[in-house]
Amino acid sequence: MRIGQDSGQNNDGFRGCSARWALLAFGWVNVCLGLIGIVVPGMPTTVFMIVAFWAFAKSSERFKNWLWNHPRFGASIQAWHEHRVIPLRAKILAVAMMSASFLIVTVFIAEDWVLPSLLALVMIPVCAYLLSRNSTIPETLSVTSDRS
């Protein structure tokens, strides 16, 4: 499926514009970071691919479709785009890495309370947001109404 065909989205406003090139570059930086995340423990992959998808959706139909249909990343991107689903494994890894980072900074790096407080100010809402998202694609209304 090619997304955006019937959504009325038109990227012609960015054609030949420097913003288009900046978004393309931003998209590819995120693809590279996502690829690094495959081999570096604790570094996310899906988040970077979702950000790359957003950038490509604004700048390149070709690369947007490439990510959407990608055999490894496509399913996660589609689940997020269509249902705002974050897999349970990704949630656990994200919260664990943020907690570990907070502990390392607090115990070994911070000289006072300012840095840990700033980290907590950012990390707590991010964790709350992550944990509040569904972990699986919700059943369709027709399936749930058939059970009644």
N, C-alpha and C positions, 0 to 999 in steps of 0.2 A: 504494500500500500504506500502510495506517495502522499505524505501528509501535506496539508496546506492547500491542496487543490480546490477543495470546496469550502475552505474556511474564509475565503475572501482576502487572505493576506497577500499583499503585494509589496515586494522589496524593491520596486523600481525607484523609490525615493533615495535609495543609497547607491544606485548604479553610478559608477564613476566618481563617487564621493570619497573623500579621505576617511570619513567615518566607516564606510564599508571595509576599507583596507585595514583600519584599526580593529574592527570587529573580527575580520578574518584572522589577523595576527593573534588577537586575544583568544579566539577559538582554537587555533593551533597550539598556542602555549598551553592551554588547558588539556588538549589531547595529549601533548607530550608529558605533562604532569600526571595525567591519568595512566599513561603507559609506564611511567616510573613507579607509580603506585602498585602496579602488578607485581613488581619484584622487590619493592621496599616494604618490609613489614610495618604496619601501622599507618602507612600513607594511603589515603582513600583513592579509589579509582572512579567509582560511579559518580561521585560529586563533581569531579573535574569533567567527566564526559557530559553530564547534564548541563554544566555551565558552557561547555563547548557547543553543545546542541543549541542552546539559547543564542549564542553568538552567531552560529552558522544560520540559524533561522532568520536572523536579521540581515545576513550578508551573502549567503550562498545556498541556493536551493540544492545544488549538487552535493555539497558537503553535509548539509542537513539530512538529506536522504541517505547518504552514505552511513552516517551514524545511526539513523533510525532503523536501517535494515542490517546493521552490523551483526554478525552471528554471535559475538560475545557481549557487546554492550547494548545492543538494540532492545532487548527485553527489559532491562532495567530502565532505560530511557523512556520506553513506551509506558511502563508501569507508573513512573513518576508523572509523565506528561498527561496521561489519561486519568489516573486515579489518585495521584499524590501518595503513592505507596513507597515506603522505605523498608527494605527487607530487614528482618529481625537480626540477621548476622551483621548487617551494616550498622544498625543501631547499637548493638552490643560493642562492636569494635570502636565506633566513634566515641561512645561514652567512656569506654575503658581507656582509650588513648588520651582523651581530654583529662580524665582523672589522673592518669599517670603523669601527664605533662604538668598538671597543676601541682602534684606532689613533688615532682623533681624541682620545679621552679621555687616552690615554697621552702623546701628543705635545703637545697643546694645552691640556689642562685640569689634569691631575694635577700636583701639586707634589712628590709623593714616590711611593713604591712601593705605598702602601696601597690607593688606589682601583683602580689597574690589577690588583692582586692579588685584590681582592674581585670585580671584573668577571670575571677569569679563573676564579675559583672557581665562579662561576655559569655562565658561558658555555661552558666546556669540557664539563661534563656535559650541558648542553642540546644542544650540537652533537653529542656522542657519541650521545645518544638519538635525535635527528633522523636522523642518518646510519645508525643501526642499524635503522630501520623500513624496510619494503618500499616501493618506489616504484611498483609496479604490483600490481594485484589478483592474488593467486596463482591458478594454474590449479586447478580442482577435482580431487579425487583420482580421479574417474572418467575424466577426460580423460588424466591422467598414466598411469593403469593401462592404458588402451587402447593406449598407445604401446609398452608392453612386449611 
